[in-house]
């Protein structure tokens, strides 16, 4: 069985960008109301091991691990790596 591990440098995984003008204009009172999917949603609904506040600094495909500023992932084999800014 493959495990998908999703690491995100920031705190928010998915948010509604189309709502930003409403936030700036004061029609939405808090930026948290724009969050579409939390890390918990990815885990519970989609079965994805989603972790916030983790920055990947290197990936070693031969050893099947990834290293970050706050962790080292050797237990779960690296299946796929996806990065986003």
PyMOL Python script that loads the backbone (N, CA, C, O; Angstrom):
from pymol import cmd

cmd.read_pdbstr("""\
ATOM      1  N   UNK A   1       0.833  -1.179   0.000  1.00  0.00           N
ATOM      2  CA  UNK A   1       0.000   0.000   0.000  1.00  0.00           C
ATOM      3  C   UNK A   1       0.881   1.247   0.000  1.00  0.00           C
ATOM      4  O   UNK A   1       1.872   1.308   0.727  1.00  0.00           O
ATOM      5  N   UNK A   2       0.530   2.221  -0.797  1.00  0.00           N
ATOM      6  CA  UNK A   2       1.275   3.475  -0.869  1.00  0.00           C
ATOM      7  C   UNK A   2       0.669   4.498   0.081  1.00  0.00           C
ATOM      8  O   UNK A   2      -0.547   4.565   0.261  1.00  0.00           O
ATOM      9  N   UNK A   3       1.535   5.280   0.674  1.00  0.00           N
ATOM     10  CA  UNK A   3       1.103   6.363   1.542  1.00  0.00           C
ATOM     11  C   UNK A   3       1.518   7.675   0.910  1.00  0.00           C
ATOM     12  O   UNK A   3       2.663   7.835   0.487  1.00  0.00           O
ATOM     13  N   UNK A   4       0.597   8.602   0.847  1.00  0.00           N
ATOM     14  CA  UNK A   4       0.906   9.918   0.319  1.00  0.00           C
ATOM     15  C   UNK A   4       1.128  10.860   1.489  1.00  0.00           C
ATOM     16  O   UNK A   4       0.248  11.046   2.330  1.00  0.00           O
ATOM     17  N   UNK A   5       2.303  11.446   1.532  1.00  0.00           N
ATOM     18  CA  UNK A   5       2.671  12.396   2.580  1.00  0.00           C
ATOM     19  C   UNK A   5       2.754  13.771   1.946  1.00  0.00           C
ATOM     20  O   UNK A   5       3.527  13.983   1.012  1.00  0.00           O
ATOM     21  N   UNK A   6       1.964  14.703   2.448  1.00  0.00           N
ATOM     22  CA  UNK A   6       1.918  16.062   1.927  1.00  0.00           C
ATOM     23  C   UNK A   6       2.465  17.003   2.989  1.00  0.00           C
ATOM     24  O   UNK A   6       1.889  17.135   4.069  1.00  0.00           O
ATOM     25  N   UNK A   7       3.579  17.655   2.680  1.00  0.00           N
ATOM     26  CA  UNK A   7       4.216  18.577   3.620  1.00  0.00           C
ATOM     27  C   UNK A   7       4.047  19.996   3.106  1.00  0.00           C
ATOM     28  O   UNK A   7       4.276  20.271   1.928  1.00  0.00           O
ATOM     29  N   UNK A   8       3.649  20.885   3.983  1.00  0.00           N
ATOM     30  CA  UNK A   8       3.405  22.281   3.623  1.00  0.00           C
ATOM     31  C   UNK A   8       4.191  23.180   4.550  1.00  0.00           C
ATOM     32  O   UNK A   8       4.140  23.023   5.770  1.00  0.00           O
ATOM     33  N   UNK A   9       4.918  24.122   3.975  1.00  0.00           N
ATOM     34  CA  UNK A   9       5.729  25.038   4.773  1.00  0.00           C
ATOM     35  C   UNK A   9       4.858  25.948   5.633  1.00  0.00           C
ATOM     36  O   UNK A   9       5.214  26.244   6.774  1.00  0.00           O
ATOM     37  N   UNK A  10       3.742  26.386   5.111  1.00  0.00           N
ATOM     38  CA  UNK A  10       2.851  27.295   5.837  1.00  0.00           C
ATOM     39  C   UNK A  10       1.817  26.563   6.671  1.00  0.00           C
ATOM     40  O   UNK A  10       1.878  25.346   6.842  1.00  0.00           O
ATOM     41  N   UNK A  11       0.861  27.332   7.190  1.00  0.00           N
ATOM     42  CA  UNK A  11      -0.183  26.774   8.046  1.00  0.00           C
ATOM     43  C   UNK A  11      -1.445  26.396   7.290  1.00  0.00           C
ATOM     44  O   UNK A  11      -2.252  25.618   7.799  1.00  0.00           O
ATOM     45  N   UNK A  12      -1.636  26.925   6.090  1.00  0.00           N
ATOM     46  CA  UNK A  12      -2.894  26.746   5.371  1.00  0.00           C
ATOM     47  C   UNK A  12      -2.648  25.929   4.102  1.00  0.00           C
ATOM     48  O   UNK A  12      -1.794  26.277   3.286  1.00  0.00           O
ATOM     49  N   UNK A  13      -3.414  24.826   3.943  1.00  0.00           N
ATOM     50  CA  UNK A  13      -3.259  23.962   2.777  1.00  0.00           C
ATOM     51  C   UNK A  13      -4.050  24.465   1.578  1.00  0.00           C
ATOM     52  O   UNK A  13      -3.523  24.515   0.466  1.00  0.00           O
ATOM     53  N   UNK A  14      -5.282  24.828   1.788  1.00  0.00           N
ATOM     54  CA  UNK A  14      -6.150  25.162   0.668  1.00  0.00           C
ATOM     55  C   UNK A  14      -7.092  26.291   1.079  1.00  0.00           C
ATOM     56  O   UNK A  14      -7.783  26.198   2.093  1.00  0.00           O
ATOM     57  N   UNK A  15      -7.110  27.355   0.280  1.00  0.00           N
ATOM     58  CA  UNK A  15      -8.002  28.469   0.592  1.00  0.00           C
ATOM     59  C   UNK A  15      -8.625  29.015  -0.689  1.00  0.00           C
ATOM     60  O   UNK A  15      -8.102  28.820  -1.787  1.00  0.00           O
ATOM     61  N   UNK A  16      -9.741  29.696  -0.524  1.00  0.00           N
ATOM     62  CA  UNK A  16     -10.455  30.265  -1.659  1.00  0.00           C
ATOM     63  C   UNK A  16      -9.894  31.619  -2.051  1.00  0.00           C
ATOM     64  O   UNK A  16     -10.232  32.637  -1.446  1.00  0.00           O
ATOM     65  N   UNK A  17      -9.033  31.632  -3.067  1.00  0.00           N
ATOM     66  CA  UNK A  17      -8.414  32.881  -3.517  1.00  0.00           C
ATOM     67  C   UNK A  17      -9.443  33.875  -4.037  1.00  0.00           C
ATOM     68  O   UNK A  17      -9.241  35.086  -3.944  1.00  0.00           O
ATOM     69  N   UNK A  18     -10.533  33.376  -4.578  1.00  0.00           N
ATOM     70  CA  UNK A  18     -11.543  34.281  -5.128  1.00  0.00           C
ATOM     71  C   UNK A  18     -12.204  35.115  -4.035  1.00  0.00           C
ATOM     72  O   UNK A  18     -12.855  36.116  -4.335  1.00  0.00           O
ATOM     73  N   UNK A  19     -12.047  34.718  -2.773  1.00  0.00           N
ATOM     74  CA  UNK A  19     -12.619  35.476  -1.670  1.00  0.00           C
ATOM     75  C   UNK A  19     -11.740  36.599  -1.159  1.00  0.00           C
ATOM     76  O   UNK A  19     -12.174  37.382  -0.313  1.00  0.00           O
ATOM     77  N   UNK A  20     -10.506  36.699  -1.655  1.00  0.00           N
ATOM     78  CA  UNK A  20      -9.585  37.739  -1.175  1.00  0.00           C
ATOM     79  C   UNK A  20     -10.127  39.161  -1.334  1.00  0.00           C
ATOM     80  O   UNK A  20      -9.970  39.959  -0.410  1.00  0.00           O
ATOM     81  N   UNK A  21     -10.755  39.518  -2.456  1.00  0.00           N
ATOM     82  CA  UNK A  21     -11.308  40.878  -2.545  1.00  0.00           C
ATOM     83  C   UNK A  21     -12.353  41.164  -1.462  1.00  0.00           C
ATOM     84  O   UNK A  21     -12.455  42.292  -0.979  1.00  0.00           O
ATOM     85  N   UNK A  22     -13.123  40.147  -1.085  1.00  0.00           N
ATOM     86  CA  UNK A  22     -14.132  40.329  -0.035  1.00  0.00           C
ATOM     87  C   UNK A  22     -13.476  40.523   1.327  1.00  0.00           C
ATOM     88  O   UNK A  22     -13.970  41.286   2.158  1.00  0.00           O
ATOM     89  N   UNK A  23     -12.370  39.835   1.549  1.00  0.00           N
ATOM     90  CA  UNK A  23     -11.620  40.014   2.792  1.00  0.00           C
ATOM     91  C   UNK A  23     -11.018  41.415   2.850  1.00  0.00           C
ATOM     92  O   UNK A  23     -11.122  42.103   3.866  1.00  0.00           O
ATOM     93  N   UNK A  24     -10.398  41.825   1.768  1.00  0.00           N
ATOM     94  CA  UNK A  24      -9.785  43.155   1.707  1.00  0.00           C
ATOM     95  C   UNK A  24     -10.847  44.248   1.832  1.00  0.00           C
ATOM     96  O   UNK A  24     -10.613  45.277   2.466  1.00  0.00           O
ATOM     97  N   UNK A  25     -12.007  44.024   1.229  1.00  0.00           N
ATOM     98  CA  UNK A  25     -13.092  45.004   1.277  1.00  0.00           C
ATOM     99  C   UNK A  25     -13.882  45.008   2.574  1.00  0.00           C
ATOM    100  O   UNK A  25     -14.766  45.842   2.766  1.00  0.00           O
ATOM    101  N   UNK A  26     -13.559  44.065   3.474  1.00  0.00           N
ATOM    102  CA  UNK A  26     -14.232  44.032   4.769  1.00  0.00           C
ATOM    103  C   UNK A  26     -15.534  43.259   4.804  1.00  0.00           C
ATOM    104  O   UNK A  26     -16.200  43.241   5.840  1.00  0.00           O
ATOM    105  N   UNK A  27     -15.924  42.614   3.703  1.00  0.00           N
ATOM    106  CA  UNK A  27     -17.155  41.828   3.691  1.00  0.00           C
ATOM    107  C   UNK A  27     -16.979  40.480   4.384  1.00  0.00           C
ATOM    108  O   UNK A  27     -17.949  39.884   4.851  1.00  0.00           O
ATOM    109  N   UNK A  28     -15.749  40.009   4.446  1.00  0.00           N
ATOM    110  CA  UNK A  28     -15.395  38.817   5.224  1.00  0.00           C
ATOM    111  C   UNK A  28     -14.518  39.318   6.353  1.00  0.00           C
ATOM    112  O   UNK A  28     -13.525  40.008   6.120  1.00  0.00           O
ATOM    113  N   UNK A  29     -14.891  38.965   7.591  1.00  0.00           N
ATOM    114  CA  UNK A  29     -14.213  39.563   8.745  1.00  0.00           C
ATOM    115  C   UNK A  29     -12.934  38.867   9.196  1.00  0.00           C
ATOM    116  O   UNK A  29     -12.178  39.437   9.982  1.00  0.00           O
ATOM    117  N   UNK A  30     -12.668  37.645   8.719  1.00  0.00           N
ATOM    118  CA  UNK A  30     -11.453  36.949   9.161  1.00  0.00           C
ATOM    119  C   UNK A  30     -10.935  36.047   8.046  1.00  0.00           C
ATOM    120  O   UNK A  30     -11.711  35.381   7.360  1.00  0.00           O
ATOM    121  N   UNK A  31      -9.613  36.032   7.873  1.00  0.00           N
ATOM    122  CA  UNK A  31      -9.014  35.236   6.787  1.00  0.00           C
ATOM    123  C   UNK A  31      -9.262  33.741   6.942  1.00  0.00           C
ATOM    124  O   UNK A  31      -9.234  33.014   5.949  1.00  0.00           O
ATOM    125  N   UNK A  32      -9.502  33.269   8.146  1.00  0.00           N
ATOM    126  CA  UNK A  32      -9.759  31.833   8.360  1.00  0.00           C
ATOM    127  C   UNK A  32     -11.038  31.368   7.661  1.00  0.00           C
ATOM    128  O   UNK A  32     -11.196  30.179   7.386  1.00  0.00           O
ATOM    129  N   UNK A  33     -11.937  32.288   7.376  1.00  0.00           N
ATOM    130  CA  UNK A  33     -13.182  31.934   6.688  1.00  0.00           C
ATOM    131  C   UNK A  33     -12.944  31.575   5.220  1.00  0.00           C
ATOM    132  O   UNK A  33     -13.835  31.041   4.560  1.00  0.00           O
ATOM    133  N   UNK A  34     -11.759  31.863   4.715  1.00  0.00           N
ATOM    134  CA  UNK A  34     -11.422  31.528   3.329  1.00  0.00           C
ATOM    135  C   UNK A  34     -10.830  30.126   3.191  1.00  0.00           C
ATOM    136  O   UNK A  34     -10.645  29.647   2.073  1.00  0.00           O
ATOM    137  N   UNK A  35     -10.532  29.466   4.301  1.00  0.00           N
ATOM    138  CA  UNK A  35      -9.911  28.141   4.248  1.00  0.00           C
ATOM    139  C   UNK A  35     -10.903  27.131   3.682  1.00  0.00           C
ATOM    140  O   UNK A  35     -12.004  26.964   4.206  1.00  0.00           O
ATOM    141  N   UNK A  36     -10.500  26.464   2.611  1.00  0.00           N
ATOM    142  CA  UNK A  36     -11.354  25.477   1.947  1.00  0.00           C
ATOM    143  C   UNK A  36     -11.146  24.079   2.520  1.00  0.00           C
ATOM    144  O   UNK A  36     -12.112  23.356   2.765  1.00  0.00           O
ATOM    145  N   UNK A  37      -9.891  23.701   2.733  1.00  0.00           N
ATOM    146  CA  UNK A  37      -9.574  22.367   3.267  1.00  0.00           C
ATOM    147  C   UNK A  37      -8.423  22.491   4.253  1.00  0.00           C
ATOM    148  O   UNK A  37      -7.386  23.079   3.946  1.00  0.00           O
ATOM    149  N   UNK A  38      -8.617  21.935   5.430  1.00  0.00           N
ATOM    150  CA  UNK A  38      -7.571  21.943   6.454  1.00  0.00           C
ATOM    151  C   UNK A  38      -6.748  20.660   6.354  1.00  0.00           C
ATOM    152  O   UNK A  38      -7.085  19.756   5.589  1.00  0.00           O
ATOM    153  N   UNK A  39      -5.681  20.591   7.122  1.00  0.00           N
ATOM    154  CA  UNK A  39      -4.876  19.364   7.173  1.00  0.00           C
ATOM    155  C   UNK A  39      -5.737  18.197   7.643  1.00  0.00           C
ATOM    156  O   UNK A  39      -5.584  17.075   7.161  1.00  0.00           O
ATOM    157  N   UNK A  40      -6.639  18.460   8.579  1.00  0.00           N
ATOM    158  CA  UNK A  40      -7.536  17.414   9.078  1.00  0.00           C
ATOM    159  C   UNK A  40      -8.443  16.890   7.966  1.00  0.00           C
ATOM    160  O   UNK A  40      -8.707  15.690   7.890  1.00  0.00           O
ATOM    161  N   UNK A  41      -8.917  17.787   7.108  1.00  0.00           N
ATOM    162  CA  UNK A  41      -9.763  17.370   5.987  1.00  0.00           C
ATOM    163  C   UNK A  41      -8.997  16.445   5.054  1.00  0.00           C
ATOM    164  O   UNK A  41      -9.534  15.426   4.619  1.00  0.00           O
ATOM    165  N   UNK A  42      -7.754  16.783   4.740  1.00  0.00           N
ATOM    166  CA  UNK A  42      -6.944  15.923   3.881  1.00  0.00           C
ATOM    167  C   UNK A  42      -6.762  14.545   4.510  1.00  0.00           C
ATOM    168  O   UNK A  42      -6.830  13.530   3.816  1.00  0.00           O
ATOM    169  N   UNK A  43      -6.531  14.505   5.827  1.00  0.00           N
ATOM    170  CA  UNK A  43      -6.336  13.220   6.507  1.00  0.00           C
ATOM    171  C   UNK A  43      -7.629  12.415   6.558  1.00  0.00           C
ATOM    172  O   UNK A  43      -7.655  11.250   6.163  1.00  0.00           O
ATOM    173  N   UNK A  44      -8.707  13.039   7.048  1.00  0.00           N
ATOM    174  CA  UNK A  44      -9.951  12.311   7.296  1.00  0.00           C
ATOM    175  C   UNK A  44     -10.732  11.987   6.023  1.00  0.00           C
ATOM    176  O   UNK A  44     -11.236  10.873   5.878  1.00  0.00           O
ATOM    177  N   UNK A  45     -10.840  12.937   5.108  1.00  0.00           N
ATOM    178  CA  UNK A  45     -11.664  12.745   3.915  1.00  0.00           C
ATOM    179  C   UNK A  45     -10.928  12.051   2.777  1.00  0.00           C
ATOM    180  O   UNK A  45     -11.511  11.240   2.058  1.00  0.00           O
ATOM    181  N   UNK A  46      -9.637  12.374   2.613  1.00  0.00           N
ATOM    182  CA  UNK A  46      -8.890  11.865   1.467  1.00  0.00           C
ATOM    183  C   UNK A  46      -7.826  10.826   1.824  1.00  0.00           C
ATOM    184  O   UNK A  46      -7.225  10.234   0.928  1.00  0.00           O
ATOM    185  N   UNK A  47      -7.583  10.595   3.120  1.00  0.00           N
ATOM    186  CA  UNK A  47      -6.583   9.614   3.536  1.00  0.00           C
ATOM    187  C   UNK A  47      -5.154  10.034   3.248  1.00  0.00           C
ATOM    188  O   UNK A  47      -4.278   9.184   3.083  1.00  0.00           O
ATOM    189  N   UNK A  48      -4.908  11.347   3.187  1.00  0.00           N
ATOM    190  CA  UNK A  48      -3.573  11.879   2.910  1.00  0.00           C
ATOM    191  C   UNK A  48      -2.956  12.354   4.215  1.00  0.00           C
ATOM    192  O   UNK A  48      -3.580  13.102   4.967  1.00  0.00           O
ATOM    193  N   UNK A  49      -1.738  11.922   4.481  1.00  0.00           N
ATOM    194  CA  UNK A  49      -1.009  12.357   5.676  1.00  0.00           C
ATOM    195  C   UNK A  49      -0.500  13.776   5.425  1.00  0.00           C
ATOM    196  O   UNK A  49       0.584  13.962   4.872  1.00  0.00           O
ATOM    197  N   UNK A  50      -1.282  14.771   5.833  1.00  0.00           N
ATOM    198  CA  UNK A  50      -0.968  16.181   5.584  1.00  0.00           C
ATOM    199  C   UNK A  50      -0.393  16.809   6.848  1.00  0.00           C
ATOM    200  O   UNK A  50      -0.961  16.685   7.934  1.00  0.00           O
ATOM    201  N   UNK A  51       0.739  17.483   6.689  1.00  0.00           N
ATOM    202  CA  UNK A  51       1.408  18.098   7.836  1.00  0.00           C
ATOM    203  C   UNK A  51       1.777  19.544   7.521  1.00  0.00           C
ATOM    204  O   UNK A  51       2.386  19.837   6.492  1.00  0.00           O
ATOM    205  N   UNK A  52       1.401  20.427   8.416  1.00  0.00           N
ATOM    206  CA  UNK A  52       1.718  21.857   8.285  1.00  0.00           C
ATOM    207  C   UNK A  52       3.073  22.152   8.918  1.00  0.00           C
ATOM    208  O   UNK A  52       3.595  21.379   9.722  1.00  0.00           O
ATOM    209  N   UNK A  53       3.618  23.293   8.528  1.00  0.00           N
ATOM    210  CA  UNK A  53       4.841  23.838   9.117  1.00  0.00           C
ATOM    211  C   UNK A  53       6.047  22.909   8.980  1.00  0.00           C
ATOM    212  O   UNK A  53       6.852  22.775   9.902  1.00  0.00           O
ATOM    213  N   UNK A  54       6.156  22.270   7.812  1.00  0.00           N
ATOM    214  CA  UNK A  54       7.306  21.423   7.500  1.00  0.00           C
ATOM    215  C   UNK A  54       7.903  21.884   6.176  1.00  0.00           C
ATOM    216  O   UNK A  54       7.203  21.949   5.165  1.00  0.00           O
ATOM    217  N   UNK A  55       9.169  22.198   6.181  1.00  0.00           N
ATOM    218  CA  UNK A  55       9.849  22.629   4.962  1.00  0.00           C
ATOM    219  C   UNK A  55      10.818  21.542   4.513  1.00  0.00           C
ATOM    220  O   UNK A  55      11.724  21.166   5.257  1.00  0.00           O
ATOM    221  N   UNK A  56      10.629  21.042   3.304  1.00  0.00           N
ATOM    222  CA  UNK A  56      11.537  20.042   2.739  1.00  0.00           C
ATOM    223  C   UNK A  56      12.769  20.769   2.217  1.00  0.00           C
ATOM    224  O   UNK A  56      12.664  21.680   1.395  1.00  0.00           O
ATOM    225  N   UNK A  57      13.938  20.358   2.701  1.00  0.00           N
ATOM    226  CA  UNK A  57      15.181  20.991   2.261  1.00  0.00           C
ATOM    227  C   UNK A  57      15.975  20.108   1.308  1.00  0.00           C
ATOM    228  O   UNK A  57      16.804  20.606   0.547  1.00  0.00           O
ATOM    229  N   UNK A  58      15.727  18.794   1.345  1.00  0.00           N
ATOM    230  CA  UNK A  58      16.384  17.912   0.381  1.00  0.00           C
ATOM    231  C   UNK A  58      15.602  16.613   0.246  1.00  0.00           C
ATOM    232  O   UNK A  58      14.918  16.177   1.173  1.00  0.00           O
ATOM    233  N   UNK A  59      15.719  16.005  -0.933  1.00  0.00           N
ATOM    234  CA  UNK A  59      15.072  14.730  -1.232  1.00  0.00           C
ATOM    235  C   UNK A  59      16.129  13.802  -1.802  1.00  0.00           C
ATOM    236  O   UNK A  59      16.883  14.178  -2.699  1.00  0.00           O
ATOM    237  N   UNK A  60      16.179  12.584  -1.273  1.00  0.00           N
ATOM    238  CA  UNK A  60      17.125  11.581  -1.752  1.00  0.00           C
ATOM    239  C   UNK A  60      16.327  10.409  -2.313  1.00  0.00           C
ATOM    240  O   UNK A  60      15.937   9.520  -1.556  1.00  0.00           O
ATOM    241  N   UNK A  61      16.072  10.385  -3.640  1.00  0.00           N
ATOM    242  CA  UNK A  61      15.272   9.315  -4.225  1.00  0.00           C
ATOM    243  C   UNK A  61      15.898   7.932  -4.074  1.00  0.00           C
ATOM    244  O   UNK A  61      15.179   6.941  -3.949  1.00  0.00           O
ATOM    245  N   UNK A  62      17.218   7.853  -4.084  1.00  0.00           N
ATOM    246  CA  UNK A  62      17.877   6.551  -3.960  1.00  0.00           C
ATOM    247  C   UNK A  62      17.651   5.943  -2.579  1.00  0.00           C
ATOM    248  O   UNK A  62      17.408   4.743  -2.461  1.00  0.00           O
ATOM    249  N   UNK A  63      17.729   6.759  -1.547  1.00  0.00           N
ATOM    250  CA  UNK A  63      17.505   6.277  -0.182  1.00  0.00           C
ATOM    251  C   UNK A  63      16.023   6.324   0.203  1.00  0.00           C
ATOM    252  O   UNK A  63      15.640   5.838   1.267  1.00  0.00           O
ATOM    253  N   UNK A  64      15.197   6.904  -0.660  1.00  0.00           N
ATOM    254  CA  UNK A  64      13.758   7.033  -0.446  1.00  0.00           C
ATOM    255  C   UNK A  64      13.439   7.765   0.852  1.00  0.00           C
ATOM    256  O   UNK A  64      12.651   7.291   1.671  1.00  0.00           O
ATOM    257  N   UNK A  65      14.060   8.923   1.026  1.00  0.00           N
ATOM    258  CA  UNK A  65      13.731   9.740   2.187  1.00  0.00           C
ATOM    259  C   UNK A  65      13.807  11.210   1.827  1.00  0.00           C
ATOM    260  O   UNK A  65      14.356  11.606   0.799  1.00  0.00           O
ATOM    261  N   UNK A  66      13.241  11.990   2.706  1.00  0.00           N
ATOM    262  CA  UNK A  66      13.292  13.443   2.551  1.00  0.00           C
ATOM    263  C   UNK A  66      13.742  14.048   3.869  1.00  0.00           C
ATOM    264  O   UNK A  66      13.490  13.494   4.939  1.00  0.00           O
ATOM    265  N   UNK A  67      14.405  15.182   3.780  1.00  0.00           N
ATOM    266  CA  UNK A  67      14.914  15.859   4.965  1.00  0.00           C
ATOM    267  C   UNK A  67      14.370  17.278   4.946  1.00  0.00           C
ATOM    268  O   UNK A  67      14.299  17.924   3.901  1.00  0.00           O
ATOM    269  N   UNK A  68      13.991  17.742   6.121  1.00  0.00           N
ATOM    270  CA  UNK A  68      13.480  19.101   6.233  1.00  0.00           C
ATOM    271  C   UNK A  68      14.119  19.831   7.384  1.00  0.00           C
ATOM    272  O   UNK A  68      14.955  19.286   8.104  1.00  0.00           O
ATOM    273  N   UNK A  69      13.715  21.072   7.550  1.00  0.00           N
ATOM    274  CA  UNK A  69      14.300  21.895   8.602  1.00  0.00           C
ATOM    275  C   UNK A  69      13.872  21.443   9.990  1.00  0.00           C
ATOM    276  O   UNK A  69      14.555  21.747  10.968  1.00  0.00           O
ATOM    277  N   UNK A  70      12.747  20.717  10.102  1.00  0.00           N
ATOM    278  CA  UNK A  70      12.275  20.308  11.423  1.00  0.00           C
ATOM    279  C   UNK A  70      12.025  18.810  11.541  1.00  0.00           C
ATOM    280  O   UNK A  70      11.444  18.360  12.529  1.00  0.00           O
ATOM    281  N   UNK A  71      12.453  18.031  10.552  1.00  0.00           N
ATOM    282  CA  UNK A  71      12.184  16.597  10.593  1.00  0.00           C
ATOM    283  C   UNK A  71      13.098  15.856   9.625  1.00  0.00           C
ATOM    284  O   UNK A  71      13.773  16.455   8.789  1.00  0.00           O
ATOM    285  N   UNK A  72      13.097  14.542   9.767  1.00  0.00           N
ATOM    286  CA  UNK A  72      13.724  13.668   8.775  1.00  0.00           C
ATOM    287  C   UNK A  72      12.786  12.496   8.589  1.00  0.00           C
ATOM    288  O   UNK A  72      12.449  11.817   9.560  1.00  0.00           O
ATOM    289  N   UNK A  73      12.359  12.244   7.368  1.00  0.00           N
ATOM    290  CA  UNK A  73      11.381  11.213   7.069  1.00  0.00           C
ATOM    291  C   UNK A  73      12.085  10.010   6.454  1.00  0.00           C
ATOM    292  O   UNK A  73      12.386  10.002   5.260  1.00  0.00           O
ATOM    293  N   UNK A  74      12.345   8.996   7.273  1.00  0.00           N
ATOM    294  CA  UNK A  74      12.946   7.761   6.761  1.00  0.00           C
ATOM    295  C   UNK A  74      12.005   6.578   6.908  1.00  0.00           C
ATOM    296  O   UNK A  74      12.191   5.564   6.235  1.00  0.00           O
ATOM    297  N   UNK A  75      10.999   6.680   7.769  1.00  0.00           N
ATOM    298  CA  UNK A  75      10.099   5.558   8.015  1.00  0.00           C
ATOM    299  C   UNK A  75       9.174   5.301   6.836  1.00  0.00           C
ATOM    300  O   UNK A  75       8.961   4.151   6.451  1.00  0.00           O
ATOM    301  N   UNK A  76       8.623   6.365   6.259  1.00  0.00           N
ATOM    302  CA  UNK A  76       7.727   6.215   5.116  1.00  0.00           C
ATOM    303  C   UNK A  76       8.517   6.398   3.834  1.00  0.00           C
ATOM    304  O   UNK A  76       9.129   7.448   3.638  1.00  0.00           O
ATOM    305  N   UNK A  77       8.520   5.409   2.958  1.00  0.00           N
ATOM    306  CA  UNK A  77       9.257   5.559   1.699  1.00  0.00           C
ATOM    307  C   UNK A  77       8.729   6.737   0.897  1.00  0.00           C
ATOM    308  O   UNK A  77       7.529   7.010   0.883  1.00  0.00           O
ATOM    309  N   UNK A  78       9.624   7.414   0.246  1.00  0.00           N
ATOM    310  CA  UNK A  78       9.246   8.552  -0.587  1.00  0.00           C
ATOM    311  C   UNK A  78       8.603   8.008  -1.857  1.00  0.00           C
ATOM    312  O   UNK A  78       9.271   7.373  -2.673  1.00  0.00           O
ATOM    313  N   UNK A  79       7.316   8.256  -2.022  1.00  0.00           N
ATOM    314  CA  UNK A  79       6.608   7.779  -3.204  1.00  0.00           C
ATOM    315  C   UNK A  79       6.633   8.830  -4.301  1.00  0.00           C
ATOM    316  O   UNK A  79       7.008   8.552  -5.440  1.00  0.00           O
ATOM    317  N   UNK A  80       6.234  10.021  -3.947  1.00  0.00           N
ATOM    318  CA  UNK A  80       6.216  11.125  -4.906  1.00  0.00           C
ATOM    319  C   UNK A  80       6.484  12.401  -4.135  1.00  0.00           C
ATOM    320  O   UNK A  80       6.088  12.527  -2.976  1.00  0.00           O
ATOM    321  N   UNK A  81       7.129  13.311  -4.746  1.00  0.00           N
ATOM    322  CA  UNK A  81       7.384  14.602  -4.106  1.00  0.00           C
ATOM    323  C   UNK A  81       6.733  15.690  -4.939  1.00  0.00           C
ATOM    324  O   UNK A  81       6.916  15.756  -6.155  1.00  0.00           O
ATOM    325  N   UNK A  82       5.981  16.529  -4.278  1.00  0.00           N
ATOM    326  CA  UNK A  82       5.334  17.634  -4.954  1.00  0.00           C
ATOM    327  C   UNK A  82       5.628  18.893  -4.158  1.00  0.00           C
ATOM    328  O   UNK A  82       5.421  18.924  -2.945  1.00  0.00           O
ATOM    329  N   UNK A  83       6.102  19.914  -4.818  1.00  0.00           N
ATOM    330  CA  UNK A  83       6.384  21.157  -4.123  1.00  0.00           C
ATOM    331  C   UNK A  83       5.560  22.272  -4.730  1.00  0.00           C
ATOM    332  O   UNK A  83       5.231  22.248  -5.916  1.00  0.00           O
ATOM    333  N   UNK A  84       5.239  23.226  -3.922  1.00  0.00           N
ATOM    334  CA  UNK A  84       4.498  24.400  -4.379  1.00  0.00           C
ATOM    335  C   UNK A  84       4.983  25.600  -3.603  1.00  0.00           C
ATOM    336  O   UNK A  84       5.415  25.483  -2.456  1.00  0.00           O
ATOM    337  N   UNK A  85       4.910  26.741  -4.228  1.00  0.00           N
ATOM    338  CA  UNK A  85       5.314  27.951  -3.522  1.00  0.00           C
ATOM    339  C   UNK A  85       4.095  28.693  -3.034  1.00  0.00           C
ATOM    340  O   UNK A  85       4.222  29.747  -2.411  1.00  0.00           O
TER     341      UNK A  85
END
""", "prot")
cmd.dss("prot")
cmd.show_as("cartoon", "prot")
cmd.util.cbc("prot")
cmd.orient("prot")
